Amino acid sequence: MKSNYFNFKKFQDRYLISNEQGRYYFLRPKDFEAFVKEDYAAMDPKVVEDLKDRFFLYNSEESVFVEKAMEAYRGNKQYIFDGTCLHIFVLTNACNMCCVYCQAQDSSQELKGTMDEDTARKAVEIALQSPEHYLTFEFQGGEPLIHFEMLRFIVEYSEARKNDKEIQYSLVTNTLLLTDEMIRFFKQYDISVSTSLDGHQTLHDHNRPMRNGGGTFEIVRKNVKRLQDAGVHAGAIQTTTKQSLEDPGKIIQAYLEMGFDHLFIRPLTPLGYAKEHWDEIGYEPEEFVGFYRKILRMILECNKKGLKAAEGHARIFLRKIIAGYSDNYMELRSPCGAAVGQMAYYYDGNIYTCDEGRMVAEMGDSMFCLGNVRESSYDELMDHRICKVTCQASVLEALPGCCDCVYHPYCGVCPVINYASNQNIYERQANSYRCSIYKGMLDTIFEILFTDSEAFQIFESWI
């Protein structure tokens, strides 16, 4: 009998172990000691069989085990075989709102602009050079509906030029400028819409006011209803500020009342306005983790009462943990999705590794610029040194503190945020802000998996 490589941590009265295939197991201290000492005869026979099933132990030839384990590893890393599938078109950096945590700009930024047709055509041509058959074109800003005519142009031009490729379109908008004409266009081309909903009216209006200071909650509520009534898929993302921590129940209630069955609980990222206003809106990782633990358990209680609802971050983690399958979610993969998973085309034609990369550029540093649509091909972008370095810096299996973490099969790092935080694409300290938040979220999920069999069944339904 031989053991596969594994990582571990003490978890309540057990030891949680995980392997590169993304499998996990809770071992009692006696079995864990025998497992480490390779004294398998001293272990519970059922535990030994469970560990074989989950690729922790094997008694076959090594080549036979590798063949079996390979498929599980491939499922956990399937995105490595894909080309750049997410292409973000930043139509403008102008916005009609002034969110307290805006990551896309800061107070020093004055220049505003919009994408022109020549830039849009060249950006689409580069995106279509990706070897991927299935592509997602996402429209962002600023507020992209300020430049709706360019959104229309890109969709129609892409449809004419896509050949055999299949393109899914999505829009990230605050919905304030939504018209019936836009809704008809979204319906025609099956464009999904994602907006921001931070919770109940008082909280949302505090976090996401208009530039004149007026609230936006009622406008968003009415426009979400218009989209739903028209059959346009509408989703929402919540961003957690210090004010959000006070009453997680009201946040869930606001989502359910708007007809959403999916919440995506997102921590603050210290970029742009958020970094400037951190003392007012920020928090320690432990505060966010405590909030996340409360809200996830509340969502589970809703499910137990028959109300369908799921949390987005948990669902991404759980696909890896339970199903052994990894979503192509750019921030939770190794390597991260910068350039090889997503690219962002700025309104002026500059191309960035990712949305976060262009946000750093908005703050005055073009470190993550790969080139410009007027002078670059897809192959040249993939061969760019920034693309290679960013990939290298986000391979968890090679990073100190990550390679031996029990959660690394499920986690990810962002070199762009590392750079924005400390001018280094490598995290300089263990248990950083972002690391502590992801560890805390995973602690919460595994705690529920360990203690609540009914919740396990609910989690299975989410994936």
Residue, then its C-alpha position, 0 to 999 in steps of 0.5 A: m500500500k502506498s500513499n498519494y501526496f496530501n496536505f492537512k490541517k487540524f479541524q475541530d477534533r479531526y484532521l482534514i486532508s486533501n490531495e491534488q485531485g481535489r478530494y478531501y477526508f476527515l480523519r480521526p486523530k488515531d487514523f491520521e497518526a497511522f496514516v502518516k506513519e503508513d501503518y495502514a493495518a492499524m486504521d479502520p478498514k472502512v477508512v482505508e477503503d474510503l481513502k483508496d476511493r479518494f486517491f489518498l491510498y493505492n495498492s496497484e502499480e504506480s502507473v495504474f494509479v497514475e492512469k486512474a488519478m489522471e482523470a480526476y486531476r484533469g477534471n480539477k484542472q480542465y481550464i488549463f486546456d482552454g484558450t481565452c474564453l472571457h473577453i471584456f469590452v470596456l465601452t467607457n470609463a464614464c459612470n452616472m453613479c458614485c459607489v463608495y467602493c468603486q474599483a474601476q476608478d479613483s478620485s484623481q481620474e478625470l479623463k473620460g472616454t468612449m470606444d469607437e467603431d474602429t477600436a471595437r472591430k479590431a478588439v472583436e477580431i482579436a477575441l475571435q482569434s482565440p482557439e475556444h469554440y465557446l466565447t463570452f463577450e462581457f460589456q463593462g464600464g464605467e456604465p456601459l449603457i452610456h454607450f449602448e450604441m457601441l454595445r449594439f455595434i459589437v454584438e451585431y458585428s460579432e454575429a456577422r464575423k463569428n463563423d462557427k464560434e458560439i458567443q454568449y453575451s453578458l452585460v454588467t450594468n447599474t440599470l439606471l439608463l435601461t430602456d424598452e429598446m435595450i430590453r428588446f435588444f437583450k432579448q433578441y440576442d440572449i444577452s444576460v444582465s448582471t447588476s449590483l444589489d448590496g441589500h436592503q434599500t438603506l444599505h444599497d443607497h448608502n453604498r451605491p448613490m447617484r452622482n447627485g447623491g440620490g438613491t438607486f435602490e428603487i430604480v434597480r428594483k423596478n428595472v430588474k422586474r422589467l428584465q424578468d418580465a421580458g424573459v431576460h436573465a438577470g442576476a445580481i452581485q453583492t459587495t460587502t462593506k462595513q455597513s453590510l456586516e450589521d444585518p445579513g438577514k435583511i440582505i437575503q430578504a432583499y434578494l428573495e423579494m426581488g425574485f433572485d434565487h442566487l446571491f454572490i457575496r463578494p468581499l471588498t477589494p482595496l482598489g480605486y475608491a475602495k482603497e481611498h475610503w478603506d477607513e470608512i467602508g473596510y474591515e478586517p478579514e475576520e469580520f468578513v468571515g464572521f459575516y459570511r458564516k452567518i449569511l451562508r447559514m441563513i441561506l441554508e436555513c432558507n433552503k431547509k424551509g423550502l425557499k430556493a437560494a444559493e450563494g455564488h462563492a460557495r457554489i464555485f468552491l463546492r463544485k471543486i470539493i464535491a464534484g471534483y470539477s472546476d468552474n473557469y472562475m478566474e480568481l479561483r484557479s491555478p494559474c489564474g485566468a489573467a490573459v489565458g482565461q480572460m482579457a479586457y479591451y479598454y475603450d482606447g484600444n489597450i488590452y489588459t490581462c484581466d479586468e483587475g489589470r485595467m483597474v490598476a491602469e485606471m489608477g495610473d499604472s499600466m503594468f498589466c497592459l499586453g498591447n493595443v488592438r491596433e498592433s497586436s494579434y492573439d498569439e502575440l498577446m499570449d507570448h507577451r512576457i506579462c502574460k507569462v509572468t502573471c501565469q507563473a506568479s499564480v501557480l499555487e502548487a509552486l507558491p510558498g504558503c500555498c503549495d502546502c495548504v490544505y485548501h490549495p486544490y480549491c483556491g486561487v491567488c491574484p497577482v494583480i491585486n498583490y501588485a496593487s497592494n504591495q508593488n509585487i506580484y507575489e504575496r509577501q506575507a502569509n495569511s494576507y487579507r485576501c488569503s485570510i478571507y478565502k481560508g475563512m470562507l473554506d473553513t466555513i464550508f468545510e465546517i458545514l460539510f463536517t457537521d450538517s448532513e442535511a446541508f450537504q444535500i442542499f449543497e449538492s443541489w446547488i452544483 
